[in-house]
Amino acid sequence: MLDRNLLLAAATALAVVAAPAGSAQAARDFINVVGSSTVYPFTTTVAEQLGRQGRFKTPKVESTGTGGGIKLFCNGLGPQHPDVVNASRRMNASEFDSCKKNGVTAIVEVRVGYDGLTISENKRGPKLDLTRKQVYLALAKQVPDPANPTVLVANPYKLWSDIDKSLPKVKIEVLGPPPTSGTRDSFHELYMEAGCRTYPWINTLRTQDEKRFKRVCHTVREDGAFIEAGENDNLIVQKLEANPNAVGIFGFSFLEENLDKVRGSKIENVEPTYETIASGKFPASRPLFIYVKKAHIGVIPGLQEFVNEYVSEKALGEEGYLVDRGLVPQPNTDLAKTRADVKSLKNFAP
């Protein structure tokens, strides 16, 4: 006679295999979150708050980068796939199409607040005050020829002073995120494109030849001036401590955590501060999001409660614990809309 435990195990395995496609079986008793390194500290804090309440296990939160996280999130439904993805930019249409192809058709978008994308340096560094045009000229693979700005040439700039004599005679060395990071996407949009578009003929390409426009504005030089430092912002800070002349790209919340080691460089004469980001004065402000699978709500224990905790007054309010972690809160009218969307589980559409 077959062992009773073997029969039970076989029956359980069969039930899992026979589960309907798209079913988020409760084979996992904790929430699984992936995605942005920028949103990671906020989501981790919410996860810890949920865990302390004692009703549910503390959610597992991984820093995979926005692009990589969305890909994992969109791979399908069920306990083998993440329930939530952190994103330092909005999910785009092609990513949503990928989700739908894999059965992830119902998603709730939660805007959690704002962040400023900073260029930061060692406190002993050159004290840069940069324009976005100068950042573009420092990091683009090809730039307009100084002698004939309508022609692109391989980037000739080695020192910041090569770009503008008012800048220090310091080697251009920028530590930044990889292509899978939402921070890299935001950097392209908020810095590279903004600087690129100061040249009228390149700005015209946006409507005439979008692919070429993005190639010209987004392609970063590969000669050592820009160094991919992975998804670990702590590593960037360590390298800035070791090299006072280098600068690093990361979110304001991380800058605030490390003000004893680094400072934010001015961008167009505006310092990255809570006030300048909240007011929109800082040129490189951006919204932050989480995305939640509706099919997993009510199946994965604590998922609804996790989302409710995220948008609660004690978390996202003006004096909430996420503000203490460096999040710049939404205006009250925007926060009211976010909460209404969460309450109704409004379907996301890019």
C-alpha positions as CSV (number, residue, x, y, z in Angstrom):
1,M,0.0,0.0,0.0
2,L,1.3,3.5,-0.9
3,D,2.4,5.6,2.0
4,R,-0.4,8.1,3.0
5,N,2.0,11.0,3.0
6,L,3.1,10.2,-0.5
7,L,-0.5,10.1,-1.7
8,L,-1.1,13.5,0.0
9,A,2.0,15.0,-1.6
10,A,1.0,13.7,-5.0
11,A,-2.5,15.1,-4.7
12,T,-1.1,18.5,-3.7
13,A,1.2,18.6,-6.6
14,L,-1.6,17.6,-8.9
15,A,-3.8,20.4,-7.5
16,V,-1.0,23.0,-8.2
17,V,-0.5,21.8,-11.8
18,A,-4.3,21.7,-12.4
19,A,-4.8,25.2,-11.1
20,P,-6.4,27.5,-13.7
21,A,-4.0,29.7,-15.7
22,G,-3.7,33.0,-14.1
23,S,-4.7,31.8,-10.7
24,A,-2.6,33.2,-7.8
25,Q,-2.8,30.2,-5.5
26,A,-2.0,30.9,-1.9
27,A,1.1,28.7,-2.1
28,R,3.1,31.6,-0.7
29,D,2.3,33.2,2.6
30,F,4.3,36.4,2.2
31,I,4.3,39.3,-0.3
32,N,7.0,39.4,-2.9
33,V,8.2,42.9,-4.1
34,V,10.8,43.6,-6.8
35,G,12.0,46.7,-8.7
36,S,13.5,50.2,-8.2
37,S,16.5,50.8,-5.9
38,T,15.1,54.3,-5.4
39,V,11.7,53.2,-4.1
40,Y,13.3,50.2,-2.3
41,P,13.9,52.0,1.1
42,F,10.3,53.4,1.2
43,T,8.7,50.0,0.4
44,T,11.0,48.2,2.9
45,T,9.8,50.6,5.6
46,V,6.2,49.9,4.8
47,A,6.9,46.2,4.7
48,E,8.5,46.4,8.2
49,Q,5.5,48.3,9.5
50,L,3.2,45.6,8.2
51,G,5.3,42.9,9.7
52,R,5.3,44.6,13.1
53,Q,1.5,44.4,13.2
54,G,1.8,40.7,13.7
55,R,-1.0,39.6,11.4
56,F,1.1,38.9,8.3
57,K,4.7,38.0,7.5
58,T,7.0,40.9,6.6
59,P,7.0,41.2,2.8
60,K,10.2,40.3,0.9
61,V,11.6,43.3,-1.0
62,E,14.3,43.0,-3.6
63,S,16.2,45.7,-5.5
64,T,16.3,44.6,-9.1
65,G,16.0,48.0,-10.9
66,T,12.8,49.3,-12.4
67,G,13.2,47.7,-15.9
68,G,14.3,44.4,-14.5
69,G,11.6,44.4,-11.9
70,I,8.8,45.2,-14.3
71,K,10.0,42.3,-16.5
72,L,9.7,39.9,-13.6
73,F,6.4,41.4,-12.5
74,C,5.0,41.0,-16.1
75,N,6.1,37.4,-16.5
76,G,2.8,36.0,-15.2
77,L,0.3,35.4,-12.4
78,G,0.7,33.0,-9.5
79,P,2.9,32.6,-6.5
80,Q,6.1,32.1,-8.6
81,H,5.8,35.7,-9.8
82,P,6.1,39.0,-7.8
83,D,3.0,40.7,-6.5
84,V,4.3,44.3,-6.5
85,V,6.9,46.2,-8.5
86,N,8.6,49.4,-7.3
87,A,9.2,51.9,-10.1
88,S,11.1,55.2,-10.3
89,R,9.3,56.0,-13.5
90,R,5.8,55.2,-14.9
91,M,5.3,51.8,-16.6
92,N,5.3,52.4,-20.3
93,A,3.0,51.0,-23.0
94,S,5.3,48.3,-24.3
95,E,5.9,47.0,-20.8
96,F,2.1,46.9,-20.2
97,D,1.7,45.0,-23.5
98,S,4.2,42.5,-22.2
99,C,2.2,42.1,-19.0
100,K,-1.1,41.6,-20.9
101,K,0.5,38.9,-23.2
102,N,1.4,37.0,-20.0
103,G,-2.1,37.3,-18.5
104,V,-1.3,40.2,-16.2
105,T,-4.1,42.4,-17.4
106,A,-5.4,44.1,-14.2
107,I,-2.8,46.3,-12.5
108,V,-3.3,49.0,-9.9
109,E,-0.9,52.0,-10.1
110,V,0.0,53.7,-6.9
111,R,1.9,57.0,-7.0
112,V,3.7,57.2,-3.7
113,G,5.4,60.6,-4.0
114,Y,8.3,62.4,-5.6
115,D,12.1,62.3,-5.7
116,G,14.8,64.5,-7.1
117,L,17.4,62.9,-9.3
118,T,20.6,64.3,-8.0
119,I,24.2,64.6,-9.2
120,S,26.1,64.4,-5.9
121,E,29.7,64.6,-4.9
122,N,32.1,64.1,-2.0
123,K,32.0,67.0,0.5
124,R,35.6,67.7,-0.5
125,G,34.7,67.7,-4.2
126,P,34.8,70.5,-6.7
127,K,31.4,72.0,-5.7
128,L,29.9,71.8,-9.1
129,D,27.0,74.0,-10.3
130,L,26.0,72.5,-13.6
131,T,23.4,73.1,-16.3
132,R,21.7,70.1,-17.9
133,K,23.3,71.1,-21.2
134,Q,26.7,70.7,-19.6
135,V,25.7,67.3,-18.2
136,Y,24.7,66.2,-21.7
137,L,28.0,67.5,-23.2
138,A,30.0,65.7,-20.5
139,L,28.3,62.3,-21.0
140,A,26.9,61.9,-24.5
141,K,28.8,59.6,-26.8
142,Q,28.6,62.1,-29.6
143,V,28.1,65.9,-29.2
144,P,27.7,68.9,-31.4
145,D,31.1,70.0,-32.8
146,P,32.1,73.2,-31.0
147,A,33.2,74.7,-34.3
148,N,30.0,73.6,-36.2
149,P,27.1,72.7,-33.8
150,T,25.1,71.2,-36.6
151,V,27.5,68.3,-36.9
152,L,28.0,65.5,-34.3
153,V,31.5,64.4,-33.3
154,A,32.9,61.9,-30.9
155,N,32.9,63.5,-27.4
156,P,36.2,65.4,-27.0
157,Y,35.7,66.6,-23.5
158,K,38.0,65.2,-20.8
159,L,37.8,67.8,-18.1
160,W,34.7,69.8,-16.9
161,S,36.6,73.0,-17.8
162,D,36.8,71.7,-21.4
163,I,33.0,72.2,-21.6
164,D,33.0,75.6,-19.9
165,K,36.0,77.5,-18.5
166,S,33.9,78.5,-15.4
167,L,33.9,74.8,-14.4
168,P,36.8,73.3,-12.4
169,K,39.8,71.6,-14.2
170,V,38.7,68.2,-13.0
171,K,38.4,65.0,-14.9
172,I,34.9,64.0,-15.9
173,E,34.1,60.9,-14.0
174,V,30.4,60.1,-13.3
175,L,29.2,57.0,-11.5
176,G,25.7,56.1,-12.6
177,P,23.0,53.4,-12.8
178,P,22.8,50.6,-15.5
179,P,20.3,50.5,-18.4
180,T,17.9,48.3,-16.4
181,S,17.4,51.0,-13.8
182,G,14.5,53.4,-13.7
183,T,17.0,56.0,-12.5
184,R,18.9,55.6,-15.8
185,D,15.6,56.2,-17.7
186,S,14.9,59.2,-15.6
187,F,18.5,60.5,-16.1
188,H,18.1,60.3,-19.9
189,E,14.8,62.2,-19.7
190,L,15.5,64.8,-17.0
191,Y,19.2,65.5,-17.9
192,M,20.3,64.2,-21.2
193,E,17.2,65.1,-23.2
194,A,16.8,68.4,-21.5
195,G,20.4,69.3,-22.4
196,C,20.3,67.9,-25.8
197,R,17.2,69.9,-26.7
198,T,19.0,73.2,-26.2
199,Y,20.3,72.6,-29.7
200,P,17.3,73.6,-32.0
201,W,18.2,71.1,-34.8
202,I,18.3,68.2,-32.3
203,N,15.1,69.4,-30.7
204,T,13.4,69.3,-34.1
205,L,14.4,65.6,-34.5
206,R,11.9,64.7,-31.7
207,T,9.0,65.1,-34.2
208,Q,10.9,64.3,-37.4
209,D,12.9,61.3,-36.4
210,E,12.3,60.1,-32.9
211,K,14.6,57.1,-33.1
212,R,17.6,59.3,-34.2
213,F,16.6,61.9,-31.5
214,K,16.9,59.2,-28.8
215,R,20.1,57.8,-30.2
216,V,21.7,61.2,-30.2
217,C,20.4,62.2,-26.7
218,H,20.5,58.9,-24.8
219,T,23.7,57.2,-26.0
220,V,26.2,57.5,-23.2
221,R,30.0,57.6,-23.9
222,E,32.0,54.4,-23.3
223,D,35.5,55.8,-22.8
224,G,35.5,55.7,-19.0
225,A,33.9,59.1,-18.3
226,F,30.7,57.3,-17.3
227,I,31.0,54.3,-15.1
228,E,28.0,51.9,-14.5
229,A,27.9,51.2,-10.8
230,G,25.1,48.7,-10.7
231,E,21.9,49.0,-8.7
232,N,23.7,49.5,-5.4
233,D,23.7,53.2,-4.5
234,N,25.8,52.5,-1.4
235,L,28.6,51.4,-3.8
236,I,28.4,54.8,-5.5
237,V,28.7,56.6,-2.1
238,Q,31.8,54.4,-1.2
239,K,33.4,55.3,-4.5
240,L,32.7,59.0,-4.0
241,E,34.3,58.8,-0.6
242,A,37.4,57.2,-2.2
243,N,37.5,59.7,-5.1
244,P,36.6,63.3,-4.2
245,N,36.7,64.4,-7.8
246,A,34.0,61.9,-9.1
247,V,30.3,62.6,-9.0
248,G,27.4,60.1,-8.7
249,I,23.8,59.9,-9.9
250,F,21.1,58.8,-7.4
251,G,17.8,59.9,-5.9
252,F,17.4,62.7,-3.3
253,S,16.2,60.2,-0.6
254,F,19.5,58.4,-0.8
255,L,21.4,61.8,-0.8
256,E,19.5,62.7,2.4
257,E,20.6,59.5,4.1
258,N,24.2,60.2,3.3
259,L,24.6,63.9,3.9
260,D,27.4,63.2,6.4
261,K,29.5,61.9,3.4
262,V,28.2,63.7,0.2
263,R,26.4,66.8,-1.0
264,G,24.1,67.4,-3.9
265,S,25.5,69.5,-6.7
266,K,23.5,72.5,-7.8
267,I,21.7,72.1,-11.1
268,E,21.0,75.4,-12.9
269,N,21.9,77.2,-9.6
270,V,19.2,75.2,-7.6
271,E,20.2,72.9,-4.8
272,P,18.4,69.6,-4.4
273,T,16.4,70.0,-1.2
274,Y,13.1,68.8,0.1
275,E,11.6,72.3,-0.6
276,T,13.0,72.7,-4.1
277,I,11.8,69.2,-5.2
278,A,8.3,69.6,-3.6
279,S,7.8,73.0,-5.3
280,G,9.1,71.8,-8.6
281,K,11.9,74.3,-8.6
282,F,14.6,71.7,-8.8
283,P,14.9,70.9,-12.5
284,A,15.2,67.1,-12.1
285,S,12.2,66.1,-10.0
286,R,10.3,62.8,-10.8
287,P,7.3,60.8,-9.5
288,L,7.7,57.4,-7.9
289,F,5.3,54.4,-8.1
290,I,4.4,50.9,-7.1
291,Y,2.3,48.6,-9.2
292,V,0.1,45.8,-7.7
293,K,-1.5,42.8,-9.4
294,K,-5.2,42.8,-8.7
295,A,-5.4,39.0,-9.2
296,H,-3.1,38.5,-6.2
297,I,-5.2,40.7,-3.9
298,G,-7.2,38.5,-1.6
299,V,-5.1,35.5,-2.5
300,I,-1.6,36.5,-1.2
301,P,-2.0,37.1,2.5
302,G,-1.7,40.7,3.5
303,L,-1.4,42.2,0.0
304,Q,-4.5,44.5,0.4
305,E,-3.4,45.5,3.9
306,F,0.1,46.3,2.6
307,V,-1.3,48.6,-0.1
308,N,-3.6,50.3,2.5
309,E,-0.6,50.8,4.8
310,Y,1.4,52.4,1.9
311,V,-1.3,55.0,1.2
312,S,-2.2,55.7,4.9
313,E,-1.9,59.1,6.5
314,K,0.8,57.8,8.9
315,A,2.9,56.7,5.9
316,L,2.2,59.2,3.1
317,G,0.9,62.1,5.0
318,E,2.9,65.3,5.3
319,E,4.3,64.1,8.7
320,G,4.3,60.4,7.7
321,Y,7.1,58.0,8.4
322,L,8.0,57.9,4.7
323,V,8.6,61.6,4.7
324,D,11.1,61.0,7.5
325,R,12.8,58.5,5.2
326,G,13.3,61.3,2.5
327,L,10.1,60.9,0.4
328,V,8.7,64.1,-1.0
329,P,4.9,63.8,-0.5
330,Q,2.3,64.5,-3.1
331,P,0.0,67.6,-2.9
332,N,-3.1,66.8,-0.9
333,T,-5.3,66.7,-4.0
334,D,-3.0,64.2,-5.8
335,L,-2.8,62.0,-2.7
336,A,-6.6,62.0,-2.4
337,K,-6.8,60.8,-6.0
338,T,-4.2,58.1,-5.3
339,R,-6.2,56.9,-2.3
340,A,-9.4,56.9,-4.3
341,D,-7.7,54.8,-7.1
342,V,-6.5,52.3,-4.5
343,K,-9.9,52.0,-2.8
344,S,-11.6,51.3,-6.1
345,L,-8.7,49.2,-7.4
346,K,-8.8,51.3,-10.6
347,N,-7.2,49.5,-13.6
348,F,-3.9,51.1,-14.8
349,A,-3.7,52.3,-18.4
350,P,-0.5,53.9,-19.7
